[in-house]
Amino acid sequence: MERGIQELVGRVMIDPDFLDELVRAPDTVLAAYRLSPEERETILQAIDRLGHTPDSRQTRAFQTALVKRWAT
C-alpha cells in the first residue's frame, strides 16, 4: 500500500516526533510517500515556515499552511 498526502498529514497531526523528523530530514521522510510535485513543494514550504514558529504551535502551523495552500 502506498502512502500519500492524507497519511502524511494525519501522522503529523498525531505524532509530534514524526513532525520533528520531517523538519530535520524532509527528503528522507518524503521519500516514503507518494506525492505529486505540487504536494511535495507545499509540504516543503510549510516546513520552511515552521522555522519561526514555537515548538508548541508547530503542528497547528503546519496544518494551517497546508489548508491555506489547498483552499486557494
Secondary structure, DSSP 8 states (H G I E B T S, - for coil): ----HHHHHHHHHH-HHHHHHHHH-HHHHHTTS---HHHHHHHHHHHHHGGGS-GGGHHHHHHHHHHHHHH-
